[in-house]
Amino acid sequence: MGQNVNFLEIKERFKNASLEEKIRIYTTTQGLTVEQFKELLRMFPIQHLDKLEKAMAM
């Protein structure tokens, strides 16, 4: 149950974050389900996906 509350906080932070912060949250947050990662990805600015891909490759 606590996991969902945590995800709502993460989602809210992600929504309001700068691009660099979105990338940091996406690449460093652990314990999310595939569905939760997809939900964050849907809020990511699509024109900057290449930056996210580069960060994940590191």
N, C-alpha and C positions, 0 to 999 in steps of 0.2 A: 504493500500500500504506500509506504514512504517513497518508493521508487517513482510513482506517478506524480506526487507532489514535487519531487525533485525535478522531474522532467518538465513540469509546467514552469518552474522557476528558470530552468535552462532555456526553454523555448522563449520565455519573455525576455530574458537577457539577450538571446540570440537576435530576436526581432529588433531590438533597439540598439544593437551593437554596430560599430563601424565595420567596414569590410575586413580589416585586419583582425579585429576582435572576433567576427563571425568565423573566420578561418581558424583562429586559435581555439575557439570553443569547439568547432567541429572536429578538429584534429586531435584535441587533447582530452575530450570528455570520454569517459569509459563507462561501460555497463549499460549502454542504451541498446534497445532492440533494433533490428533492421528497420522496422516500421518507424521507430522514433527518428533514426538517422534520415530516413526518407522525408519525414515531416519537416525536419530542419532544412534539408536540401531544397524542398519546395519554396522555402522562404529566402533562399540564397539568390542574389542577383545573377541571373543566367549569363549575362555578358562577362562575368568575372569567373566563370567556372574553371577556366584554364589556370587561374591563380590557385584555386582550391586543389586542383589536380596536382600542380607542382608541389604544393605544401604537403600533400599526402604521399607523394613519392619520396620524400626525404626520410 
